[in-house]
Amino acid sequence: MPLRIRKLIGALVIVTFVFIYALVAMALAQAHFVQDASGPVQALWYAVLGLAWVLPLMPLIAWMAGPREKH
């Protein structure tokens, strides 16, 4: 598959995933166990939620930047 098509597909998947992830993260942030927690625990929770989207997308990003096809 050409690199250009890989990047297009990857970009569409990333945007869709981040949009859905943001909705789920907002719902989790409003959970009672988070709202009732202390300040440092809340900060840690928000930091984890803010960075956790990267892990599932790493294989996709590696695929997008993969080797070019030989013609």
Rosetta blueprint (number, residue, H / E / L):
1 M L
2 P L
3 L H
4 R H
5 I H
6 R H
7 K H
8 L H
9 I H
10 G H
11 A H
12 L H
13 V H
14 I H
15 V H
16 T H
17 F H
18 V H
19 F H
20 I H
21 Y H
22 A H
23 L H
24 V H
25 A H
26 M H
27 A H
28 L H
29 A H
30 Q L
31 A L
32 H H
33 F H
34 V H
35 Q H
36 D L
37 A L
38 S L
39 G H
40 P H
41 V H
42 Q H
43 A H
44 L H
45 W H
46 Y H
47 A H
48 V H
49 L H
50 G H
51 L H
52 A L
53 W L
54 V H
55 L H
56 P H
57 L H
58 M H
59 P H
60 L H
61 I H
62 A H
63 W H
64 M H
65 A L
66 G L
67 P L
68 R L
69 E L
70 K L
71 H L
